[in-house]
Amino acid sequence: MALGIWRILAPALLLVAATPAAANDCPAPACSAAAGSRTEGWPRQSRAEVIARHGMVTSSQPLATQAGLAILRRGGNAIDAAVATAAVLGVVEPFSTGIASDLFMIVYSARDHKLYALNASGTAPSGATPDRFAALGYHADPGNWGFSSGMPSGGILTVTVPGAVWGWDAALKRFGTMGFNDVLADAALYADEGFPVSPRIAADWIMPKALPLKACCTAFDPDSVASWLPAGRQPLAGEVFRNPGLAKALKLLQAQGSAAFYTGDIARAIVAKSDALGGTMTRADLAGYRGEWVEPVHTSYRGHDVYELPPPSQDWAALEMLNILEACVPTWSNGGTLASLGPQSPLYWHLLVEAKKLAYADLYAFNGDPNFIKVPLDRLLSKPYAKSLCGRVDPARATATRPGSPQPGGVTVVLSTADAQGNVVAMVNSIASVFGSGLTVADYGMILHNRGYQFTLDRSSPNIIAPGKRPYNTLAAGFVMRGGAPVMSLLLMGGDMQSQGHAQALVNILDLGANVQMATDMARFRHSQVPNLLTLEPELDALVGRQLTAMGHKLTPPGSDSVGGYQAIMVTPQASGPPVYRAGSDHRKDGQAAGW
């Protein structure tokens, strides 16, 4: 192995020395590809891992990362820093998240040596019934038995009760050391004084149509145009964008807490907006909202314990995908492993895609709100069940898929934080699609999310819309443990990409020995269940695209916009004092990891 390649790969091998088979027996070509040899079609590592001991923050926006780091330096912990980071992301990346969004998180508590998961996703308004949608002309699409069947893509009918503010408050009260007055200060400042728009943010600033109520969506919401396109266009890179309405909302939260959002002035404004557009959200829906502390779901993989979010999150599909790879790759490759095949091999990618198809078929068939239906995870995440699926894949040919969601897009922000005490947070916040529902509560500068579009109108589906129910949710947050100790947090935004992206990143680390930064710099694929299309990043398309096409995969034009954005922190315990943290952040976004 060339010395330059070894220098890139060695930190990962030291970090996970007891972990991947790749550490000692990975063939040189595969290891070289994992390390980023340009001669083999792979980008070199985009940046070094960020390494620190006192604290770490990684997110998709530098201003947000710095806000979280400032909280840590002032004595706050990882939970305080996570909320501060998320709040600033809602200001500087407003088409992805905000105070009217969903939230999920996993917290590793160093005090308890335990993982906790929080589901603060939205619940459907009390008037959101299948009959209500049918009366407005919305019916299930017989060609789609997955999420979103028959649902409008935006508008007031897709708005569920936002859970993010409740979730921030609950996390701070249970694990934090600060309150809203401290952790929302930077977000309020940037909203009030403005922030310079980055080129990436300017490119993604695309307002969707959100009106009318019936046959949505063919017209813009005037409040959204006035709030987000003040010059009649999206802001240009380098322009300063201010949001005084959002600053007012954040200051209300600082002064009055979450009550301002769920029972106070902000709640009244949300209901007024809904009423004006024919929605059914009530003051009681907002006042009665509660998130849930839930148990993460789990599997083992390569000697590690991998944890993901439970339903209604789609996150558990990553675990089924890993189980399938573990059980079936030796059968599919005549005794080989992913490490021995290596990412230069078309078969390596073929098997990853086929495992994804199997896992997502179950995901679309069974996922829903466990408060309304039983999701048979004990069976779906069992090792024998994974083994039973091996015969469904042809190692030489792509297989067909069953119908799934026709709406693969989505935007989200993901972040991770860690502190000197050993607490680690993986948090995901989202308004679902780009600029969510497309509807703005103008007085408070906030977009209402549209997670409700991921319900279905198929009355036989476990995901059928109902009052108080949470929809199928693409948001994902992962965590890896070993021997009861934390190894890493892992997040990867991007709608339906999230679970398949988690699995790819974990394979990069646990099978190939990539370090926490290289794990995201390596090229990724995105597969859509319907119409069974595969998108490869350009480097990957150049490497294996022709061969995968010959195997029967239907490839779209190559691109990187749809493969999501990753953030992760690795934990290396020390004999004394704080652990050493290593963080990686996605170069596909404005990502920044920072520590001290």
BELURDA-V374843 format. One record per residue. N is the residue number from 0. RES is the residue in three letters. D_FIRST is the distance of its C-alpha to the first C-alpha in Angstrom with 2 decimals. Layout:
N&RES&D_FIRST + N&RES&D_FIRST
This chain:
0&MET&0.00 + 1&ALA&3.77 + 2&LEU&6.39 + 3&GLY&8.44 + 4&ILE&6.71 + 5&TRP&6.52 + 6&ARG&10.07 + 7&ILE&11.18 + 8&LEU&10.22 + 9&ALA&11.15 + 10&PRO&14.84 + 11&ALA&15.15 + 12&LEU&13.82 + 13&LEU&16.27 + 14&LEU&18.93 + 15&VAL&19.01 + 16&ALA&17.80 + 17&ALA&20.74 + 18&THR&20.42 + 19&PRO&18.01 + 20&ALA&16.93 + 21&ALA&13.61 + 22&ALA&13.07 + 23&ASN&12.54 + 24&ASP&12.53 + 25&CYS&11.04 + 26&PRO&9.51 + 27&ALA&6.13 + 28&PRO&8.56 + 29&ALA&10.65 + 30&CYS&8.48 + 31&SER&7.43 + 32&ALA&11.17 + 33&ALA&12.21 + 34&ALA&10.67 + 35&GLY&12.52 + 36&SER&11.12 + 37&ARG&14.44 + 38&THR&13.70 + 39&GLU&13.53 + 40&GLY&16.73 + 41&TRP&15.94 + 42&PRO&17.25 + 43&ARG&15.36 + 44&GLN&16.62 + 45&SER&20.27 + 46&ARG&20.95 + 47&ALA&20.03 + 48&GLU&21.29 + 49&VAL&24.77 + 50&ILE&25.20 + 51&ALA&28.72 + 52&ARG&31.09 + 53&HIS&34.63 + 54&GLY&34.21 + 55&MET&32.17 + 56&VAL&33.23 + 57&THR&31.33 + 58&SER&33.18 + 59&SER&33.38 + 60&GLN&35.62 + 61&PRO&35.32 + 62&LEU&39.06 + 63&ALA&38.92 + 64&THR&35.96 + 65&GLN&37.86 + 66&ALA&41.00 + 67&GLY&39.33 + 68&LEU&37.80 + 69&ALA&41.27 + 70&ILE&42.73 + 71&LEU&40.24 + 72&ARG&41.03 + 73&ARG&44.72 + 74&GLY&44.35 + 75&GLY&43.94 + 76&ASN&41.61 + 77&ALA&38.96 + 78&ILE&41.72 + 79&ASP&43.72 + 80&ALA&40.71 + 81&ALA&39.85 + 82&VAL&43.38 + 83&ALA&43.46 + 84&THR&40.22 + 85&ALA&41.54 + 86&ALA&44.86 + 87&VAL&43.41 + 88&LEU&41.25 + 89&GLY&44.57 + 90&VAL&45.87 + 91&VAL&43.01 + 92&GLU&41.69 + 93&PRO&45.10 + 94&PHE&44.32 + 95&SER&41.90 + 96&THR&43.71 + 97&GLY&46.77 + 98&ILE&49.46 + 99&ALA&50.69 + 100&SER&47.47 + 101&ASP&45.97 + 102&LEU&43.85 + 103&PHE&41.71 + 104&MET&39.85 + 105&ILE&38.22 + 106&VAL&38.86 + 107&TYR&37.30 + 108&SER&40.10 + 109&ALA&39.03 + 110&ARG&42.67 + 111&ASP&42.88 + 112&HIS&39.25 + 113&LYS&39.79 + 114&LEU&38.88 + 115&TYR&41.67 + 116&ALA&41.71 + 117&LEU&44.23 + 118&ASN&45.45 + 119&ALA&47.43 + 120&SER&47.45 + 121&GLY&50.66 + 122&THR&53.55 + 123&ALA&55.72 + 124&PRO&59.09 + 125&SER&62.19 + 126&GLY&63.36 + 127&ALA&60.17 + 128&THR&61.33 + 129&PRO&60.67 + 130&ASP&64.33 + 131&ARG&64.02 + 132&PHE&61.18 + 133&ALA&63.12 + 134&ALA&66.16 + 135&LEU&64.12 + 136&GLY&62.88 + 137&TYR&59.41 + 138&HIS&58.62 + 139&ALA&55.62 + 140&ASP&53.63 + 141&PRO&53.85 + 142&GLY&50.57 + 143&ASN&48.64 + 144&TRP&48.80 + 145&GLY&46.07 + 146&PHE&46.55 + 147&SER&48.59 + 148&SER&50.79 + 149&GLY&53.85 + 150&MET&53.17 + 151&PRO&53.51 + 152&SER&50.34 + 153&GLY&51.97 + 154&GLY&55.32 + 155&ILE&57.37 + 156&LEU&57.15 + 157&THR&53.43 + 158&VAL&53.90 + 159&THR&53.61 + 160&VAL&54.50 + 161&PRO&51.72 + 162&GLY&50.17 + 163&ALA&47.85 + 164&VAL&50.49 + 165&TRP&51.61 + 166&GLY&48.04 + 167&TRP&47.40 + 168&ASP&50.68 + 169&ALA&50.08 + 170&ALA&46.63 + 171&LEU&48.02 + 172&LYS&51.01 + 173&ARG&49.06 + 174&PHE&46.04 + 175&GLY&46.47 + 176&THR&48.24 + 177&MET&49.43 + 178&GLY&51.57 + 179&PHE&51.71 + 180&ASN&53.41 + 181&ASP&50.30 + 182&VAL&47.42 + 183&LEU&48.97 + 184&ALA&49.92 + 185&ASP&47.03 + 186&ALA&47.30 + 187&ALA&51.03 + 188&LEU&50.49 + 189&TYR&48.09 + 190&ALA&50.43 + 191&ASP&53.43 + 192&GLU&52.16 + 193&GLY&49.59 + 194&PHE&45.92 + 195&PRO&44.26 + 196&VAL&42.79 + 197&SER&39.16 + 198&PRO&38.20 + 199&ARG&36.47 + 200&ILE&39.57 + 201&ALA&41.88 + 202&ALA&40.12 + 203&ASP&40.43 + 204&TRP&44.07 + 205&ILE&45.78 + 206&MET&49.05 + 207&PRO&49.92 + 208&LYS&53.46 + 209&ALA&55.17 + 210&LEU&58.80 + 211&PRO&61.17 + 212&LEU&61.56 + 213&LYS&62.16 + 214&ALA&59.82 + 215&CYS&57.34 + 216&CYS&55.68 + 217&THR&57.16 + 218&ALA&58.15 + 219&PHE&56.70 + 220&ASP&57.95 + 221&PRO&59.93 + 222&ASP&58.88 + 223&SER&55.20 + 224&VAL&55.83 + 225&ALA&57.76 + 226&SER&55.22 + 227&TRP&51.90 + 228&LEU&52.96 + 229&PRO&55.51 + 230&ALA&55.50 + 231&GLY&55.60 + 232&ARG&51.85 + 233&GLN&48.59 + 234&PRO&47.71 + 235&LEU&45.66 + 236&ALA&42.54 + 237&GLY&43.74 + 238&GLU&47.14 + 239&VAL&48.34 + 240&PHE&49.25 + 241&ARG&51.76 + 242&ASN&52.84 + 243&PRO&56.02 + 244&GLY&56.85 + 245&LEU&53.64 + 246&ALA&54.22 + 247&LYS&57.63 + 248&ALA&56.18 + 249&LEU&53.63 + 250&LYS&56.41 + 251&LEU&58.51 + 252&LEU&55.76 + 253&GLN&55.52 + 254&ALA&59.28 + 255&GLN&60.05 + 256&GLY&56.88 + 257&SER&55.89 + 258&ALA&59.61 + 259&ALA&59.77 + 260&PHE&57.47 + 261&TYR&58.94 + 262&THR&62.63 + 263&GLY&63.29 + 264&ASP&63.39 + 265&ILE&59.98 + 266&ALA&60.90 + 267&ARG&64.16 + 268&ALA&62.41 + 269&ILE&59.97 + 270&VAL&62.87 + 271&ALA&64.89 + 272&LYS&62.10 + 273&SER&61.81 + 274&ASP&65.59 + 275&ALA&65.88 + 276&LEU&63.48 + 277&GLY&64.79 + 278&GLY&62.24 + 279&THR&63.15 + 280&MET&61.44 + 281&THR&63.99 + 282&ARG&64.34 + 283&ALA&64.34 + 284&ASP&60.96 + 285&LEU&59.43 + 286&ALA&61.37 + 287&GLY&60.47 + 288&TYR&56.72 + 289&ARG&54.57 + 290&GLY&50.85 + 291&GLU&49.58 + 292&TRP&47.43 + 293&VAL&45.62 + 294&GLU&43.23 + 295&PRO&39.62 + 296&VAL&38.61 + 297&HIS&35.79 + 298&THR&33.45 + 299&SER&30.70 + 300&TYR&27.13 + 301&ARG&24.13 + 302&GLY&26.19 + 303&HIS&27.35 + 304&ASP&30.71 + 305&VAL&30.61 + 306&TYR&33.81 + 307&GLU&35.18 + 308&LEU&38.63 + 309&PRO&41.41 + 310&PRO&43.71 + 311&PRO&44.97 + 312&SER&41.44 + 313&GLN&39.22 + 314&ASP&36.45 + 315&TRP&36.82 + 316&ALA&35.47 + 317&ALA&31.93 + 318&LEU&32.58 + 319&GLU&33.96 + 320&MET&30.97 + 321&LEU&28.60 + 322&ASN&31.00 + 323&ILE&31.00 + 324&LEU&27.23 + 325&GLU&27.14 + 326&ALA&30.08 + 327&CYS&29.53 + 328&VAL&25.90 + 329&PRO&25.92 + 330&THR&29.19 + 331&TRP&28.19 + 332&SER&24.91 + 333&ASN&26.18 + 334&GLY&24.71 + 335&GLY&21.44 + 336&THR&20.24 + 337&LEU&19.16 + 338&ALA&15.68 + 339&SER&15.55 + 340&LEU&17.08 + 341&GLY&14.85 + 342&PRO&16.28 + 343&GLN&15.79 + 344&SER&18.43 + 345&PRO&22.08 + 346&LEU&23.11 + 347&TYR&21.14 + 348&TRP&23.22 + 349&HIS&26.33 + 350&LEU&26.38 + 351&LEU&25.98 + 352&VAL&28.85 + 353&GLU&31.01 + 354&ALA&30.65 + 355&LYS&31.74 + 356&LYS&34.75 + 357&LEU&35.91 + 358&ALA&35.68 + 359&TYR&37.43 + 360&ALA&40.17 + 361&ASP&41.12 + 362&LEU&40.76 + 363&TYR&43.25 + 364&ALA&45.57 + 365&PHE&45.90 + 366&ASN&44.94 + 367&GLY&47.78 + 368&ASP&49.55 + 369&PRO&49.81 + 370&ASN&53.13 + 371&PHE&54.55 + 372&ILE&52.71 + 373&LYS&50.69 + 374&VAL&47.03 + 375&PRO&46.06 + 376&LEU&42.76 + 377&ASP&43.24 + 378&ARG&42.92 + 379&LEU&40.50 + 380&LEU&37.89 + 381&SER&38.36 + 382&LYS&35.74 + 383&PRO&38.28 + 384&TYR&39.03 + 385&ALA&35.38 + 386&LYS&35.27 + 387&SER&38.46 + 388&LEU&36.88 + 389&CYS&34.21 + 390&GLY&36.69 + 391&ARG&37.30 + 392&VAL&34.05 + 393&ASP&33.44 + 394&PRO&29.73 + 395&ALA&30.46 + 396&ARG&32.85 + 397&ALA&33.43 + 398&THR&36.39 + 399&ALA&39.33 + 400&THR&39.88 + 401&ARG&43.10 + 402&PRO&44.64 + 403&GLY&43.38 + 404&SER&43.65 + 405&PRO&44.22 + 406&GLN&43.52 + 407&PRO&39.75 + 408&GLY&39.85 + 409&GLY&40.17 + 410&VAL&39.29 + 411&THR&38.63 + 412&VAL&37.37 + 413&VAL&35.06 + 414&LEU&34.46 + 415&SER&33.33 + 416&THR&34.58 + 417&ALA&34.22 + 418&ASP&36.34 + 419&ALA&36.51 + 420&GLN&38.42 + 421&GLY&35.58 + 422&ASN&37.20 + 423&VAL&34.95 + 424&VAL&36.28 + 425&ALA&35.01 + 426&MET&37.70 + 427&VAL&38.30 + 428&ASN&41.34 + 429&SER&42.46 + 430&ILE&45.44 + 431&ALA&43.91 + 432&SER&44.11 + 433&VAL&43.89 + 434&PHE&46.97 + 435&GLY&47.80 + 436&SER&51.26 + 437&GLY&51.97 + 438&LEU&54.87 + 439&THR&55.39 + 440&VAL&57.72 + 441&ALA&58.76 + 442&ASP&60.43 + 443&TYR&57.24 + 444&GLY&54.60 + 445&MET&52.69 + 446&ILE&51.44 + 447&LEU&52.33 + 448&HIS&49.44 + 449&ASN&49.66 + 450&ARG&47.86 + 451&GLY&50.93 + 452&TYR&49.82 + 453&GLN&47.47 + 454&PHE&50.53 + 455&THR&51.89 + 456&LEU&55.47 + 457&ASP&55.05 + 458&ARG&57.53 + 459&SER&55.82 + 460&SER&52.49 + 461&PRO&51.53 + 462&ASN&50.69 + 463&ILE&54.19 + 464&ILE&55.38 + 465&ALA&57.90 + 466&PRO&59.36 + 467&GLY&57.40 + 468&LYS&54.40 + 469&ARG&50.79 + 470&PRO&49.00 + 471&TYR&45.72 + 472&ASN&43.24 + 473&THR&39.77 + 474&LEU&38.91 + 475&ALA&36.13 + 476&ALA&34.77 + 477&GLY&32.28 + 478&PHE&31.39 + 479&VAL&29.07 + 480&MET&30.26 + 481&ARG&29.17 + 482&GLY&31.80 + 483&GLY&34.27 + 484&ALA&32.21 + 485&PRO&30.92 + 486&VAL&27.22 + 487&MET&27.41 + 488&SER&29.79 + 489&LEU&28.90 + 490&LEU&30.90 + 491&LEU&30.53 + 492&MET&33.68 + 493&GLY&34.83 + 494&GLY&37.68 + 495&ASP&36.81 + 496&MET&33.10 + 497&GLN&32.99 + 498&SER&32.59 + 499&GLN&30.20 + 500&GLY&28.19 + 501&HIS&28.18 + 502&ALA&26.83 + 503&GLN&23.99 + 504&ALA&22.98 + 505&LEU&23.26 + 506&VAL&21.09 + 507&ASN&18.38 + 508&ILE&18.68 + 509&LEU&19.82 + 510&ASP&17.95 + 511&LEU&14.66 + 512&GLY&14.35 + 513&ALA&14.99 + 514&ASN&16.88 + 515&VAL&20.51 + 516&GLN&20.18 + 517&MET&17.23 + 518&ALA&19.25 + 519&THR&21.86 + 520&ASP&19.92 + 521&MET&18.50 + 522&ALA&21.07 + 523&ARG&23.93 + 524&PHE&26.76 + 525&ARG&30.41 + 526&HIS&32.67 + 527&SER&36.46 + 528&GLN&38.55 + 529&VAL&41.29 + 530&PRO&41.22 + 531&ASN&37.99 + 532&LEU&35.88 + 533&LEU&32.14 + 534&THR&30.81 + 535&LEU&27.18 + 536&GLU&25.79 + 537&PRO&25.38 + 538&GLU&21.58 + 539&LEU&21.80 + 540&ASP&24.81 + 541&ALA&23.10 + 542&LEU&20.28 + 543&VAL&22.55 + 544&GLY&26.10 + 545&ARG&27.54 + 546&GLN&26.38 + 547&LEU&27.73 + 548&THR&30.96 + 549&ALA&31.28 + 550&MET&31.04 + 551&GLY&34.04 + 552&HIS&32.73 + 553&LYS&34.93 + 554&LEU&32.87 + 555&THR&34.36 + 556&PRO&33.39 + 557&PRO&30.00 + 558&GLY&30.22 + 559&SER&29.03 + 560&ASP&32.46 + 561&SER&32.92 + 562&VAL&29.74 + 563&GLY&30.98 + 564&GLY&29.98 + 565&TYR&28.03 + 566&GLN&28.59 + 567&ALA&27.22 + 568&ILE&27.32 + 569&MET&25.36 + 570&VAL&27.21 + 571&THR&26.01 + 572&PRO&29.12 + 573&GLN&29.88 + 574&ALA&32.12 + 575&SER&34.73 + 576&GLY&35.45 + 577&PRO&33.94 + 578&PRO&30.59 + 579&VAL&27.60 + 580&TYR&27.28 + 581&ARG&24.30 + 582&ALA&25.40 + 583&GLY&24.14 + 584&SER&26.44 + 585&ASP&26.39 + 586&HIS&26.06 + 587&ARG&28.25 + 588&LYS&31.16 + 589&ASP&32.35 + 590&GLY&30.37 + 591&GLN&30.24 + 592&ALA&29.19 + 593&ALA&30.92 + 594&GLY&31.51 + 595&TRP&33.38
